[in-house]
């Protein structure tokens, strides 16, 4: 049998170290999936929806730093990839998407399932190209792989099913994966930054995902500057642990201490963060930023100094130029604020012996306490992000994945699937909202099919919680948020998987322990409070006015009972 373009593609990916491909089989993909079947060195992870494939590949790429691959058949098949690819691209992780296409002879004449993938994927990729002949594939495929890795994002190869079956007798090339570059700024830039930091008394460090691997350098700089360290959500796993200068997050789900540590500083150093919410930046402080991406410098706020560089290497070069400060008043104030904020938050994550309500803060704390030291967590967009940000403890070995830049619903279980496939021996836990879980519930069946032992904690509060809160905070009566849910644990059991339902807080620790210790996939259905407020680090008079307007509307609309429930859940703790 002569070798085909599909064979070349499979063998090239295998030689590059690709271990698995996520996707749904289909006619235009048949040549490629048959090549994988015969090759046997790459596992095909059969998901139930291509969106799940893209999210799973993105999670694998995020956790490993290596090229991950997903695939979709022509038309609707690869179109389903787009949401997960947007997420991967905005997270800056290397994902290659194989977008199979309609027969090459039918392109351009409104054929069955025709789309234009090379146009559709342009906004969520660094590179997308159509293969029109088999002998084009080597150049296009290798370029796509190089671009995805080098530019840290998505690349898409569009290939018609008939082109994949064309003869191509060419050996797969050796794949050389370059090490990530280390970028150091010029000496005059380092000198300017040191002068800015040395000349200001109240310096705050603000750390994002770009601080990965730079934990010790950040802590050493904070010690010399007597600086509080604030982190973004994506910076949490890299900077929060073993850090005596940590004062928590800022942002909509952050801490009051993180908010004030930034607002009260006279100099702010941003390290590897592209935090989007402008209202949380200081208005009068001098601001410097270190980032590997030129476009990120000054993207969110005006800068006094923008420095292109790798955070770890730049801080290592900067530290000898920093004069150790003796005045720790700014740091001490921020740490006092943090202790108060932490104590207030921790008090909400408790449950009394006679309590009848399961609060999501308590759920997250119990899971965090009982999970393995190297567990991998994912969390859905919405209220699960708030509880994860505030109550999940990181330690330098645990990892946290989420749709933190793209902000898509239904990401957590899909990303957990990719995490577990890439790390089969580690504990993987998904904090899923009931809205997100049911949106992509078909992928729960993928766990049945693959046997991947993901543990899913469903916060079952019967509503699109964060949307409901947004409506109330804006003065609107919430509508269209109700979720009529089944017994998710019974559903899991009907599928032949472990399912546990918890309706009393007293039963929660034992149920969490049972789910986490189960050898296969497990679902924990936690019936939690609906009216749980996620309080931002600070509130404005306008926000208070709008929330008061909601309460007035609720009374006039005959929904005063909801206000009583709201008070019971949040005030009688």
N, C-alpha and C positions, 0 to 999 in steps of 0.2 A: 504494500500500500504506500503510495507516495505521500510525503509529508506536506502538510497544508499550512496556511497562514495561522490557523487556529492552533496547530501544534507548536509553531514558533512562539506564539504568544504565551501559551501555557509553559513551555520550557524556559522561556526568558524570565517569566515571573518566578518560577521555581528556583532558577539559578540566582535570582536577586534576593532569595530568602523568604519569599512570600509563602506562608504556611496554610492559609485559608482564604477563601473568597466567599463573601456573603451575597446571596441573591435568590432569585426565583427563576427556574428554568423556563424556556420557551423556544418557539420555532427558530427565531433568528439567532438564538444563543446555542442551538443544538450542536453545531460544529465545535464550539469552544468547550462546552460542558462535556462532550464526548472525548475531547483531547485530555481534559482533566481526569476523566474516568480512567483512560488508558495510562496516563502518566503516573497516577497514584501518589504523587508527592505533595499535592495540594488538596486540602479538604474543602469540599463544597458545603457550606453552612446554609441549609435550605430554610430560609425564613418564610413567613406567610405574607409579607408585604415588603416591597422594595424600599420603602422608607425606613423600615427596620434594618435593612441591609446597610444603608448608608450611615445611619446612626451607630450601628455596631462597629462598622469599619472605622468611623471617626473616633470612637472610644478606644479601640485597639491602637490606633495611631497615636492618640494622646498619651496613653499609658506607656507605650513602648518606644515612642519616638521613631519607629520604623514605618516603612511604606505599608499601608493596608489597602485592600482592594474590595470593591463591590461591583455588581454587574446587574444589568437589567435588559430585558428583551426590547424589541422595537416598540415605538410609540408609547402607549400608556405604561409599559413596563419600566423603561428607563426614566420616563417622566416622574414616576413615583419616587425616584431617588432624590429629587431636587431639594426637598426640605432638609434631609440629612446632610446633603452636600453643602448647602448653605451653612449649616451649623459647623461642619468640619472646616470649611474655608475661613469662616469668621473666627474660629478658634485657632487657626494657624497650624493645622496638623496635616501630614502628608497622606493624602488619599487618592488613589487612582480609581476612576470609574470606567468600566467597560460598558459603553452604551451601544448595544446591538441595534441595527437599523434595517429598514425594509429592503427588499432586493434592489440592487444598484440600478437595474434597468427600469425601475418604477419610480425612482426619485424625481420629484418635480411635476407629477401628473395626478396629484390628489389620490394616491393609492390608499388602500385599506390600512389603517393605523399610521398613516404618514404624519410625521412631525418634522421639525428641523432641529435636531439635537445640538448641532454646532452653534445655533443661535440661542437656544433655550438655556444652555449651561454657561454662557459667556460671563454672566454676572456673578456666578459662584465658582469660578475657576481661574487659575492663572493661565491655563492652556486648554484648548479644546480643538480637535481637528478630525476631519473626516478622512478615512482611508478609502480611496476609490479603486485601488488595485492592490493585489496581494504583495507585490514587491515594494510598495510604499510602506508597509507595516513596520519593518525594522527601524527605520528612521523615526517614524512618528511615535511608535511605542517607547523607544528609548528616550526620546526627547520628553515625552509626557512623564515618564518615571523620574528623570533628572529634575524637571521643573517642580514636580510635586515635592520632592525631597529638598531641593535647594531653596525654593521659595516658600516652603512650609505652607502648603495649601492643596487645593484640589486640581487635578488634571484629568481630562476626559478624552478617551479614545472612542470615536464613533466608527463602527465598522459594520457594513451590511452583512447579513448572514451568508450570502453567496460569495462575497469577497473572502470571508473567513475560511471558506472551503477551497479556495484557489490554491494550486500547487505553490509551494515556497520551500525549496530545498536549500535552506541556509541555516548554518549552526547558530544556536543562541550565543550571544556575546557574553564575555565575563562582565559581571556587574561590580563596579567599584563604588562603594558608598562613601562619599567624602565625610570627614569629621566636621561637625559644626564649626564655623569660623569663630575665632576670638578677635573681637574688634576693640582696639584701644584708641582712645582719643589722643590728640596731640598734647604735648606738655603744656602749651599755653592755655588750653582748655581746662586741664586739670588744675592749673594754677588759679585760673579765674574762679573755678568752682570752690576751691579751698578758701579763697579770699571771701567769697560770699558766705560760706558756712562759718568761717572763723569770726567774721565781723558781726554776726547776729546772735543774740542771746537765746531766743526762743525758737529752736529749730525742731521741726517735726519731719519724720521720714514716712513716706507713703509708698507701700510696697504692693506690687502686683505679681502676676504669673511670671514676669520676666526675672523675678528673683529666684527662680528654681536653681538650686545648687549654690546659692549665695547666702544661705542662712547665717553662717558664721561671720562673714564679712559685714552683713547688715548689723548684727548684734555688736560687733566690735566698733563699728562706726557710731552706733547709738550710744555706746558706753563712753566714747571719747567726747561726743557732742552733748551728752546728757539729754538725749532726744527720746521722746515717746515714739513708738513705732505703730502706725496705723496700717491696716491691710485692706485690700479689696477682697471680694469673695474668691476670685481666682488665685489670690495670693495666700489665702488661708492655709492651705496644706503645706506651703513652703516656708512660712515665716512665723506662724502663731506659736508653735511648740518651743519649749526650752528657751524662752525669750523673756527675760525679766523686764524688758522695756515695752512689751506688747500692751496696747491699750484698746485692742479690739478693732472691729470693722467700722467703717463709715458707710453712708448710703442709706437707701430706703429701708433696708433690713438690718442696719448696723446698730452700733451702740452709741449712747449719748457721749461716752468718753472719747470714742474715736472721732465723733463729730467735733467736739470742742477742742481736742488736741490739734486739729487742723485749723479751726476757725481762730484760735487764739495765738497761733504762732506768728513770728515775724519773718521766718524763712521756711519754705517747704521744699523738700527734695523728693521728687517723684522718681521711683525706681521700677522700671519695667512694668508700668501700668498705663492703660488707656481708659481709665475709669470715666464713664460717659456723663455722669450727673453733675452739671456745672454748678448747681446751687450749693454743693457741699465743699467747694473750694474756698479758700480764704480770699477776702476782697482786697486786703491791703498788704499782704505779705509778699516778699520777693520769692519767686518760684523758679527752681531749676529742675531739669528733667534729664534722666539718662535712659536711653532706649536704643535697641538695635534697629528699629524701624524709623527711617527718616520722617515718614509721613505722620508718625505718632507724636513727634516733637511739636508741642504747642497746639495740638489738635483740640484740646478741651479747655484750655485757659491760656491767657497771655504769659509768656515766659520772659524771665530776665536772662536765662541761660539755658540753651538746649544742647545736649551733648550726645553724639552718636557713639555708642559703645556697648559691649557686653557688660552686664551689671557686675558680675563677680570680678572680672578682670579689671574693670574700671575702678571699683571700690578698693581692690588690692593695691592699685597704683596710687589711689587718692589718700589712703590712710596715713602714710608717712608725712603728708602735707597738712594734716589736721592737728590743730592745737587742742590739747585736752582741756575742756571747760571745767570750772570748779563750781559754777552756779547751777544748781540742779532744781531751782524753783519750778520751772516749767514742767520738767519731768515729774517732780513730786506731785504737783497739782493734777497732772494727767493720770498718774497712777492712783491717786485718791479717787478721782472720778471713775476710774475703771473698777476699782474695788466696790464702789457703791453700785455702779451699773451691773456688775457681775452678780453681786448679792441679790439685787432686785430681780434679775432675770432667773437666777437659780431658784429663788423662792417660788417662781411660777412653774418650775419643773418638778414639783413635789406632789404627792397625793396622800391625803389623810386616810386613816384607817376606815373612816365612815363615808368617804367620798363616793358619790355615785357617778361622777363624770370622769371621762378619760381625756385629759388635756394633751394636745400634740407635743407640747414641750416635754412632758413626762415620758411620752413614748420615745422621743428622740434620745433623751438622756439615758433611758434604760437600755436601748439598743446600743448606744455608744459604749456604755459601761460593760456590756456583755460580749461585744464583738471582739474578734481576734485583733491582735496588735498590728497585724499587717493587712487588715481588711481593706477592700476597695468598696467605696460607697458611690452611688449615684443618687441624684435627687431631681424630682420633677420641678418644672417651673411653676411658680405659684407659692402658696403658703409652705410647702415642704422646703423651699429654699430658705425661708426665714428661720425655721426650726433647725435646719442643718447648719446654717451660718452661726447660730447662737448656742447650739447645744452639742454639736458633734465635736468630739475632741480629736485633734490630730497629734501625731507624735513623731513625724519624720519618716515613718514607714507606711502609714495609711495613705490612701489616695482618694481623691474626690473628683468626680466627673459630673458635669451638668451642662445644660445649654445656657451658659452664663453670658455669652455674647449675642447669640441669635435669639434666645428667649422663646424657644418652641415648647409648646405643650407636648406631653407624652414621650419625653426623651428618656426618662430614667430606666425603665425596664429594657428598652432597646440598647442603651449604652451598657447596662449591666450584662446583657447577653454577649456583647463584644468583649467586655472585660473578662468574663468568665471563660470565654473561648481562648483568649490569649493567656490567661493565668488559671489553668484548671485546678491547681492545688491551693489557690487562695480563696478566702471567704469573700463573696461578692454580695452586697446588700443594696437593694433598690428601695429608696424612700419614694413611694408613688402616691400621688393624690388619686382620689377615686375618679376624677375627671380625666386625668392623664392616662391612668391605667386602662379605663374602658375605651378611650379613643383608639388605642392600638392594642386591644386585648387579644387580638389574633396571635401576637407574638408570645403570649403565655403558652400557646400550644407548641411553639417552637421549643420551649424548654422541655415539654413532654417528648417531642421528637428527638431532640439532641441529648437529653439527659443532663444538660448543664445545670449544676446545683445552685442556681441563683436563689437567693432569699428575697422575697418581695414583701415589704411592709406597706400595706395599703391604708392610708389615713382616710377612713370612710366617714366623712362628715356630711354627705348628702348634698353638697353644693360645689359650684365652682368658686372656692373660697376667696381667692385673691381678687377675682373679678367682683364678687359681692362687696368686698371691703372697699375696692376702688369706687364703686358706685356710691356707697354710703359716704365715703370721705369727700366725694364731690357734690353731695347734696341730693343725689338721685335716689329714688326708691329702687331697690334691687329687683330685677326681673329677669326671667330666663336663665336663672342660675341653678334651679333645683335639679337634683339628680335622684331619680328613683332607682336605687341599686338593688341587685340581688344579694343573696348571701354568698360573698365571694369565696369563703372557705368551703362551703358546700359545693360550689362550682368546681373548685380545685379537686376536691375529693371525687366528684363525679368523673373527672378526667383521669383519675388514677394518681394524683399527686397529693402531697401533704398540704392540708388546709386547716387552719386554726382560726376560730373567731373569738374575739375578746370583746366583752361588753361591760366588764367591771374592772376598774383600775387595780383592784386587789389581785386579779388573775394575770395581770400583764407580765411581771417579771418571769414567772414560770413559763408562760406561753412563748415569750421571746426566746428564752433559753432552749425550749423544746424545738422551736423552728430553726434556730441557728445550729443546733447540734444534729439536725436531720441530714443524712448523707446526700439526699437528692434535692431537687427543687422544692421549695416550700413557699406557701403564701400565708401571711399573717393579716387577717382582716380585722382591723382595729376600729371599732365604732367610737369615733371621737367627737368632741364638741363641735357644733357648727358655728356658734357665735364667738369664736376666739378672735380677739383683736390682735393684729400685728402692729404694735405701736412703733412709729418711726423714732429716730433718735431725738428729734425735736419737732414740735408742732407750731404752726403759725396761727394767728388770729383768724385768717381766712379759712384755714382747714377746720378750726373749731366751729366757725360760723356755718360752714357747709355741713358738718356732721350734725350740728344742731338743727339745721334745715331738714336733714333727712329724718330726724326724730319727730319733728313737727309733722312732716308729710306722712310718716308711718302712723301716727295717732289719727290724723284726719282720714287715712285710708283704712282705718279699722284694724291696724296691725300692732296695737299697743302691746299685745302679748309677746311679740318679738323683742320689744325693748326690755321687758321683764326678764326674758331669757338672757339677753345681752348682759344685763346687770348681774344676774346670778352667776354666769360663767366667768365674768371678768372682775367683779368686785367682791364676791363672797368667796375668796380663796383662803 
